Amino acid sequence: MLAAVGRASAQSLQRRFFAVKRGFSEQERAFFMDIDFRNHVALVALVEEAGRPAIVGGGRYVVFEPGRAEMAFVVVDAWQGHGIGSILMRHLVKIAHSSGLQELTAEVLPENAAMLKVFEKFGFESVWRSDPRTVHLALKLS
């Protein structure tokens, strides 16, 4: 995961973390790696590069209240536009649905048109929020 973050541009990190992030505290590392597949679900996309597996993207959701979870994604710049975000989204939505979640949400920077397009493709709708710095999206799961 840290190697993938190291390969992402400042712009991609800004869009994922809402700040340029090159390092993580021990507490942040523990959070990102403490996946229980109930309240914190994370998937990565692996490809083979130079004969070795490399993480080129990741997506996750974290339950923040019963039945509702927030999603986030990052894809290494060289692999953006290849459908990795959509593949991760498809799997995470299926997992969330089968886990009984009722709603998925996300916060996206307005200039992140590619990610907004992925969320729109999966039926997420913009929900009004008082913070104009982000677009708040939600998907009701039936």
C-alpha positions in Angstrom: 0.0 0.0 0.0 2.8 2.4 0.9 4.6 1.6 -2.3 1.4 2.4 -4.3 1.0 5.7 -2.5 4.6 6.5 -3.3 3.8 6.1 -7.0 0.8 8.3 -6.9 1.1 12.0 -8.0 0.5 14.8 -5.6 -2.8 15.5 -7.4 -4.0 11.9 -7.0 -3.2 12.0 -3.3 -4.9 15.4 -2.9 -8.0 13.9 -4.5 -8.0 10.8 -2.2 -6.9 12.3 1.1 -8.0 16.0 0.5 -4.3 16.8 1.3 -1.0 15.9 -0.2 0.0 12.9 1.8 3.4 11.2 1.5 3.7 9.7 4.9 1.4 8.1 7.4 1.6 7.9 11.2 1.6 4.5 12.9 -2.0 5.2 13.9 -3.0 5.8 10.3 -1.1 2.8 9.1 -2.9 0.6 11.7 -6.3 2.0 10.5 -5.6 1.3 6.8 -4.4 -2.2 7.5 -7.1 -3.2 10.2 -9.5 -4.7 7.8 -12.3 -6.9 9.3 -14.5 -7.3 6.2 -17.5 -6.4 8.3 -17.1 -2.7 9.3 -14.0 -2.0 7.3 -13.7 -3.6 3.9 -10.8 -2.9 1.5 -9.8 -4.3 -1.9 -6.7 -3.8 -4.0 -6.0 -4.2 -7.7 -2.8 -6.0 -8.5 -0.9 -6.2 -11.7 2.3 -7.8 -12.7 5.1 -5.2 -13.3 8.6 -6.4 -14.2 7.7 -9.9 -13.1 6.5 -8.8 -9.6 3.0 -8.1 -8.3 2.3 -4.4 -7.7 -0.7 -2.7 -6.1 -2.1 -0.1 -8.6 -5.3 0.8 -6.9 -7.4 0.3 -3.9 -10.9 0.9 -2.7 -12.5 0.6 0.7 -15.6 1.4 2.7 -15.9 2.0 6.4 -19.1 1.7 8.3 -19.7 4.9 10.2 -23.2 4.1 11.6 -25.3 1.0 11.4 -26.3 0.4 7.8 -24.2 3.2 6.3 -20.6 3.3 5.1 -18.3 5.8 3.4 -16.2 4.8 0.4 -12.9 6.0 -0.9 -10.6 5.0 -3.8 -7.2 5.7 -5.2 -5.6 4.5 -8.4 -1.9 5.0 -9.3 -1.7 7.6 -12.1 -0.2 5.3 -14.7 -3.3 3.0 -14.3 -6.0 5.6 -14.2 -8.5 5.4 -17.1 -8.2 1.6 -17.4 -11.4 0.7 -15.4 -9.7 -0.2 -12.2 -11.9 2.2 -10.1 -15.0 0.7 -11.7 -13.9 -2.9 -11.0 -13.1 -2.0 -7.4 -16.5 -0.2 -7.1 -18.4 -3.1 -8.5 -17.0 -5.5 -6.0 -17.3 -3.2 -3.0 -21.0 -2.5 -3.9 -21.7 -6.2 -4.1 -20.0 -6.8 -0.8 -21.9 -4.0 0.9 -25.2 -5.2 -0.5 -24.6 -8.8 0.6 -23.5 -7.5 4.1 -26.9 -5.8 4.5 -25.8 -2.2 4.2 -28.5 0.2 3.2 -26.4 3.2 1.9 -22.9 3.9 0.6 -21.6 7.5 0.7 -18.6 9.3 -0.6 -17.0 12.8 -0.5 -15.3 13.8 -3.8 -13.5 17.0 -4.7 -15.5 18.8 -7.5 -12.5 18.8 -9.8 -12.2 15.0 -9.7 -14.3 14.5 -12.8 -13.1 10.9 -13.4 -14.1 9.7 -10.0 -17.4 11.6 -10.1 -18.1 9.8 -13.4 -17.4 6.4 -11.8 -19.8 7.1 -8.9 -22.5 8.3 -11.4 -22.1 5.2 -13.5 -23.0 3.1 -10.4 -26.0 5.2 -9.6 -24.7 7.4 -6.8 -26.6 10.7 -6.6 -25.4 14.1 -5.3 -26.8 15.0 -1.9 -26.9 18.6 -0.9 -24.3 19.5 1.8 -23.4 22.9 3.2 -19.6 22.4 2.4 -19.0 23.6 -1.1 -15.5 22.2 -1.1 -16.7 18.6 -1.7 -19.5 16.8 -3.6 -21.4 14.5 -1.2 -22.7 11.4 -3.0 -25.0 8.6 -1.8 -26.2 5.3 -3.2 -29.2 3.6 -1.6 -28.9 -0.2 -1.6 -32.1 -2.2 -1.8 
